[in-house]
Amino acid sequence: MATLSPSEAFEPRALLFFLGIILIDSVFQLLFRYEKPLSRQKIGLTLGNPKGVKELLSHLNQDDRFIALEDDHWQAAAMEDLVEDQDLEEVEFLITDLETTGPAKGQDRIIDIAAIKLQGGIERDRFESLINPEMRISSTIHRLTGINDEMVRKAPTIETLLPDFLRFAKGGVFVAHNALFDFAFISHEVRRLNLEPLHKRIEICTFRMARKLLPDLKACGLNGLCEFYGYQMMDRHRAMPDVEATAYFLTQFLADLKERGVNTLHQLIRFQLEALSDSDVHKKIKRYKRKL
């Protein structure tokens, strides 16, 4: 995929194309959670972006997570076709965290990345780096993360660093707290730079796991889990400390899940899945139409 230049991004058709590309992970999440086919029109209405989804169609054909059906319908590929099943003791979990200049994929950039490889409860390796976003870091992000422009001035750019991260990540199952943000952000940068995608295309989310395992806990963010488990964390909102905390919580969750009979990767993916019903899709479409 070609990278859009700043001037091209202001062209109306280029902007629609760009929005469509950003949507691709959201489309997969929708179809994977729904577990049935949806028409292109309903996908667009459910996600609140019919024009962006229309521009995306040609790229779904090039992504093995999607299956094209008759009458402009699409379905997520079966989990068995996307990731092999393994005993959870054998899975190499790639626990990852990002800090960015903001929340907007395609506009904001990664400034801090960290990952730990965890297998059988043992740390196998770790990866960590600041990244020069080649744009100003706002005072809001500086206050949140402690990262400023001077700290990243001599750091590698994403063009230099991301290939190294992908080599490190190869074979690992992506894990993060609020995983869709981190997974989608990295996936977007991979597509923007025309790199090979992450090998295993389904993410594990410790936030979703926490909501199911600890239903009475009102705050399932990292701060809430730290308080619940008595975990002491320094430098909150820096990538590596957040990864270390997530690795600790994942280990607790996997022990709890083993007692519930969840012993394989496919069982874990099913456990954390927040399924969408016909009623859920209908409500999302109805909310979008009310805004028009």
GITALIN-V165958 format. One record per helix or strand of 2 or more residues. SS is the DSSP state (a for helix, b for strand). FROM is the first residue (numbers start at 1). TO is the last residue. If there is no record, write none. Layout:
{{SS;FROM;TO} {SS;FROM;TO}}
This chain:
{{a;8;10} {a;12;34} {b;38;39} {a;40;47} {a;50;60} {b;66;68} {b;73;76} {a;79;82} {b;92;100} {b;110;119} {b;122;130} {a;139;145} {a;149;152} {a;158;169} {b;173;176} {a;179;192} {b;204;205} {a;206;213} {a;222;229} {a;239;259} {a;265;272} {a;278;291}}
